[in-house]
């Protein structure tokens, strides 16, 4: 894994920061003007400078426009980092409590989503454009700990004139990427930054350790999710008439029956209930489970079965999902029950603005609507489709009220 490379601090223990900064300025000036530098930049910095030059960025660049509030909130909700924010802040609090550094969390594209620190240092960061919603990707502001950590896939400390953009030379920063162990993709980066005089060799190691702790927390969430899925799937697999798997949304196998053991299946990224071709298995019928899928090796001679979703209204609403593999029940929150009834009444689908108008009485609350739908799809993702929001194909929706005899089928698609 790229982040297994030991992090290399910009300053060795015992080095004089001022003397080192003077050398870096001489290296920078010569490198940017085509002269002969007195020393070579560190490999991670030299490689970054090469990447930045290829983008056409100049040392006097001012960066890209900052996101507006709506786009920033959407980025936050889609980042996958929200659940990690509190532990990141907790573990790195010692580095910002003295008021000399700020803590920053950026998404996979290098956009600053959150930052924390005392006002005095935040105001200095503002003058550099280091604000929430700003892009600190390499192709926006050149070499820096956030963008370079994301581009190189490793923890990076950038000090003074190692930054590509001249106005950042008064700054030092240490950043590390955070990967989602479920998918392997980079979620973003955590960064500690401050005035150049605050540089310390141990900061990089601490930031890298905290990023690894965040990944461990995601790994524990993943294990807990697989355990919960296994508990639901075990009785369904026991009754299954043929070979089948229970997998989570990322394809990790929680349980199986009648098939050779394997750790993971490649599930189509746009999978919905119905028949799909699964790599290494062949045609399979996918049925949604809470937090994943029941994957049954298909009988090619038979048509794929429909999935029935029964929305039971009342003081304690529930959702009963029935397919060829069996039945399971989910207890939605009142808000999610409202959303499910809304989608059942609009089989043609609704945009985020239409959901916001009907649920919150304000079509401009699209971000709130998307966030609620995102949370709902974590539980019932296989049953729901987006753009527009609707029940997926191969799903038949029923509505039941408090009277067990009062049952009505929703309009067919």
N, C-alpha and C positions, 0 to 999 in steps of 0.2 A: 504494500500500500504506500502511496506517496508520502503520507504524513508520518511513516515510520522513520524517515530520514531525520537524524538528530537535528534539532533546531540550532542554528548558528547565530549567536548574538552579534550585534553590530560592534560591540565594544567588549574587549576582554577584561576580566577582573584586574584591577590595578592600573589600567590605562587612564591617561589624562584625557577627559572628554574634549577639552579645548584644543589640545594638540592634535588629537585625532580628527576633530572637525576641520582644522586648518588643512590637514593632508587631504581630506575628502573634498574640500573646496578646490584645491589645486587639481585633483584628479578630475573633478567635474568640469572645471573650466577648460582644461586641455581636451577632454573627451568631447565636449560640445562644440569646440572650435576647430577640431581636427588636429590639435597639437599632440605632443608626446607627453602622456601623463607620467607623473613621478612614481606612480604605482598602479597596479591593476585593481579595478573594483572587485569586490567579492563576486563569485560566480553568479549567485542568485540576483545580484544587482546588475551585473553586466548583461545577463540574459534578459532581464526586465527592460533595461535601456534599449536593447536591440528590438524587443517586441514593440516598445513604445514608438521608436523611430519609424518602424514599418507602418504605423497607423497615421503618420504625418503630423502627430502632435508636436507642438513647439514648447520650449522651456518657459515661455511666458503665457501659456494657456490659462484660461479662467474657468474651464470646466463646463459641463452641461447644465441646462436649466433644472431647477429644483422642482420636484413633484408637488402638485397641489395637495391639499388635505385629503380629498376624496381618493386620489390615486395612491397616496401614501397609506391610507387605511386599507385599501384593497391589497396592496403589496404586503402589509403586515398580516392580514388574514390568510393570504395564500402562501406565506413563507414557510410554514411548518416550524417556525421558531418561537411562536408565542408561548408554548408550554415550557420552553427552556429559559425564558427571560428571567424569572425569579431566581433559579439556581445560578445562572451566570452572574447576576448582580451580587448574589450572596458570596460566591467564592472569590470574586474580584474586588469586593468592597474595600479591602485593605489598601488597594492601590489608588483608590480615589478619595479615601476618607481624609487624607492630609491636604486635599485641595489642589494638588499639583497636576493631576491627570484626569482624563475623562474616559469613561467606558462606552464603547460603541458596539452595536450589533447591526450587521449589514446582511442583506439577502444575497442569494447566489449571483445576482447581477451586479453586486457592489453598491447597491443603494442603501444609504444609512436609514435604518428603520427606527432605531431607538438610540438614545445616548443619555448618559447620566454623569453628573459632576457638579462642582460648585459653580456659581454664576461667573466668578472671575475668569475661570479657565474656559467656560463655555463661550464667553464673550470673545476671548482670543480665538477660539475655534471658529466662531462666526465670521471673523475677518478673513479666514482662510476658505470660507465656503463649506466648512465641515459641519453641516447642519442636517437635521432630519429631512429626508427626501432628496439629499444631494447624492450624485453618483461619484463613488470613489473607485470605480473600475479603472484599470490601467489605461484603457483607450479614452477615458474622460479626463483624468488628472495625472496620468503618468505613474511612475513607480511610487508606491506607498504600501503600507503593511496590509491594508484590506485588499486592494486590487491585486497586489503581487502574491499574496497568500492564496487568493482564489485562482490566479493564473498558473501558479507553480504547484498548487496542491500541497503546500507545506507551510509550516509556521515560519514567519519572517519578521525580523526586526529591521527597521529602516531609520537611519539616523542622519539628521542634518542634510548635507549635500548629496546623500545617496538618493534623495527624492529627485525626480526628474524635473519637476516644476520649481523654479527658483523661489517663489514665495513660500514654499513649504520647508525651506532649509532651516528655519528657526524651530522646527518641530521634530519630534521623535515619536515613533509608533511601533507597536508590536502586535501582530495579528496572526490568527490561526484559523484554518478552515474547519467547518463542522459538517460531517457527513452523516447522512441518514443510513444506519446499518441495515435497514429493511430494504432499501432500494440501491444503495451504494452511491446515490447522487449527492452532490454538495448542496447543503441547504443555505449556507452563508458563511459568515466569518465573525469572530469576536475580536475586538481590538481595544488596546489601551494606549492612549496617546496623550502627549503633553509637550510643553516647551522642551527644547533640545537639552537644556541643562538637567532635566529630570531623568535622563537615560540611566538605566541600570541593567547589568548583564542578566540578572535573574528574572527580570520582567518577562522576557520571551518564554522561558521555561514554564513560568507560572501560567501565562496565557495559554500555552500549548496544553498544559495539564488540564486546565479548566475546560478547554474544548474537548479533550478526550473524556472527561467526566460527563460532559453533556451528551456525548455519543453513548456512553455507558447507560445513562438514564433512558435514552431512547431505546437502547437494547433491552433494558428491563421492561419498558412499556410493551415492547414487541413480544417478549416471552409471556407476559401476562395476557396479552391479547390472544396468543396462540393457545394458551391454557384454557381461556374462556371459550374460544372457538371449539377446541377439542371436547369440552364438556357438552356443548350443544350437539356436536356432530356425531359423537360416539353412538347414541341410540339410533340415529338416522342411518349411519353406516351399517349397523348391525342388522337393519331391516332391508338394506339395499339388495336388489336382485342381481346385481352385477358388480364388476370392479369399479371402485370409486375412490376419490380423494376428497378431503376437506382442506381447503387452502385459504390463506388470508388474501387481502386485496393485492398483495405483492407477489403472490404465488407460493409463499412458503407453506410447506405441508404441515398441518396440525395433526391429521389422522388419515388413515387409509385402510382399505379393505380389498383383498383379492388382487392386488397389484404389487409389483416389485417396489421395495422401499426406495425413496428418493427424497432429497431435501427440499426441492423447489420445482415448480412448473412454470413455464413461460405462458402467462395469461395475457391475451390481447389487451392492450392499453385501453381500448374503447369497448371492453367486453360488456355485454348485457345478457339478461336471461335468454337462453336459447342455445342453438347449436353453433359451435365454433371449432376450428381446427387448432389443436394444441400441439405444439412442437414436441416430437418424440413420443406422442401418444396417439394422435390421429383425431378423428371427429369425436367430440365430446359434447354432452348436454350440460350446460351450466345452470345451476339453480342458486339463487342468493341465500346466503346464511348471514346471521348477524356478525359483521366483521369479515366476511369473506364469501367463499363459494363452495358449493357441493359440485364436484366435477365427476360426472358419470361417463364412462366410456360408452359411446353411443351405439345403439342398435341401428345400423344404417337402413334397415328395412322399415323402421318405424319413424313416424313423424315426431319431432321434438314436442315434449309435453308443455302445456301452458302452466304458468305459475299463478295461483290464485291468492290475492291479497284481500283479506277481510278486515275492514276498519270498523272496530266495535266502538260506538259512541257511548257516552255516559260519564258519570263522575270520575271513573278511573279508566280512561280509554286504553285500548290495546290494539295491536296489529297481529293478526294470525296469518301466517304465510304457509301455504300448502303447495307441494309439488310432488312429483313422482317419488322423490326420496323420502318424503315425510312432512311433518308439520312442526313449526316452531313459533314462538310467541315473543313479541317485543312490546314493552310498555313505554310508549312515547311520553315526553313532557306535554303539558297542555299546549304549548306553542307548536310543537312538532305535530301533535294531533290536528291542530288547526291547519297547518300547512298540508298535511296529507289529505284532509277533507277538501281543501281548496284545489289540489291537483286532481283529486277524483272527480270534482265537478267541472274541471276544464281539461278533458282528455287531449285537446289540441295543443296544450302547453301554455305556459305563461313566461314572459320575460321577467328579469329581476325587478324592473320598474313596476310591472303589473302586480307582482307579488307584494312589493312594498306598498303600493296603493291600497290593495285589498286587506293586507294584514296590519299595516301601520298607519293607513290613511294618508300617506305621503309618498308619491312616486319617486321623490328625490333620495329616499333612504335605500338606494340600491345596494350599498355596501352592507348595511345591516341585513337586508334580505339575503344577499349572497352568503354572508357569514352563517345565518341560521340554516340555509339550505346546505351549506358545507357540513355543518354539524349533523344535520339529519342524514346526509348521505354517508357519513361515517358508520351509521348504524344500518342503513337500508340502501347502501350505494348500488347494489345489484338490481334494485327494483326501480331506480329513478334514473332519468336521463336529463341532460342539460341542453341549453341553447335551442329551444326554450326548455324550462323545467317542466317535466311531465313524468308519468309512469312509463317505464320502458316497454318495448315490444315484448310479446309473449307473456304479458301480465294482464290478468283479468281482475278487475277491482270490484269488490262487493262492499256495501255499506250495511251495517246492522246497528239498530238503536237498542234501547233497554229492553224492548220487547223481542224475545228470541224469534218470534214468528214474523217480525217486520224486517224483511231483507230485500234489498233492491240491487240489481246489477247496474253498473255504470254503462253509459253509452259505449258501444264498441268503437275501436279505432278504425 
